[in-house]
């Protein structure tokens, strides 16, 4: 798809430095794919995973983190409903296979959870009996993205949500403390059969891959996306 100018139809706060921008357009894509984005006043083209599922056909969502000290923060967080942005895509191969054969274990660091929200929503909406686990590592409970959705979806017997917090021990929801590692994975996963999907900062993804290899997971069953 060539560059397309589309309106921002809604802005949904997720955390103090993360917002979901709902764009008033739709085109075919696969859960896990990304688009490029040009924001008025920001000359840099940026790439973001779609956090919406292809089953949500009246819009597409991108969920973006912008620290206050970044140049991006001013241009991004000054956007209002009705603003026009330029996008192109979809792109990327970090996608679910055509034939779903779980279980699938999604390991996310921070805002790396965004493509997994799309994948999990797609699987739930298409009512495929695929076992899924989401391990989401953030600093504190306030940093969880899509918390209410994941908690609601965990009522489905095929989906398990395990948040873990690296800088907080006072938890207002059920969760773990510390980083995702061998102990945490062995505690929750009795078997390591299935495919592991990794997304987050480069250091997080590399560490997770090394952890899984130590646990005996073949690299052919590890999919990764990092920035």
Number of C-alpha atoms within 10 A of each C-alpha: 10 9 13 13 17 16 17 21 16 16 17 12 13 18 15 12 14 20 19 21 23 21 24 17 16 14 12 10 18 22 27 26 22 23 18 16 21 18 18 14 10 14 8 11 11 13 17 17 26 26 27 25 25 22 18 14 12 12 17 20 25 20 24 20 18 17 12 12 8 9 11 17 16 15 14 18 15 8 16 14 13 13 16 19 17 16 21 16 18 19 17 13 13 19 18 18 10 7 6 12 14 14 18 22 23 23 24 27 24 18 21 25 25 25 27 26 22 24 24 23 21 20 21 17 13 9 9 12 15 16 16 22 20 22 23 26 28 24 17 17 23 15 18 22 24 15 16 10 11 20 16 10 17 17 11 10 11 16 22 19 20 19 22 26 23 15 13 15 14 10 14 8 10 11 15 19 19 15 19 25 14 13 9 16 16 12 8 12 11 8 8 16 14 16 20 24 23 26 27 23 16 14 12 20 23 16 12 26 21 14 16 19 12 11 14 10 18 14 13 8 13 17 16 16 19 14 10
